Amino acid sequence: MSKFAYDTLGTSRELEAAGMERRQAEAVSIAIAQREGNLATKSDIGRVESEIDRVESAISSLRTEVKSDIGRVESAISSLRIEVKSDFSSLRTEVKSDFTEIRLDMKAQFRWVISMQVVVVLAVVGFAFANIS
């Protein structure tokens, strides 16, 4: 912050004229003078305001950029959702087809096993009748 001219004597007299005791008025004036490095000038305030405007502009730009990024991410998620649904649908169809194929193979094997058992039973019965006669 910038240095500025501060009239401690004038301030002390004004405080005293307003009804403050002289020692208190002088103490307040001195305290203000010692803190003058912490007081802002119009120039300091102008620089801070300019910095605030710059930061607000940067925040606005970032907000726009983030909104755009969010839109792209939402679009990508939507595309992935469609792709995953399609993949699941294809997988479901493939699994159903595989199960149908396995069921048909099992039925064919079961029929063959039953047919072989019938052939064996007929052979045993035929052999038994052949030995009885």
ABEGO torsion letter per residue (X at the ends): XBBBBBBAAAAAAAAAAAGBBAAAAAAAAAAAAAAAAABBBAAAAAAAAAAAAAAAAAAAAAAAAAAAAAAAAAAAAAAAAAAAAAAAAAAAAAAAAAAAAAAAAAAAAAAAAAAAAAAAAAAAAAAAAAAAX
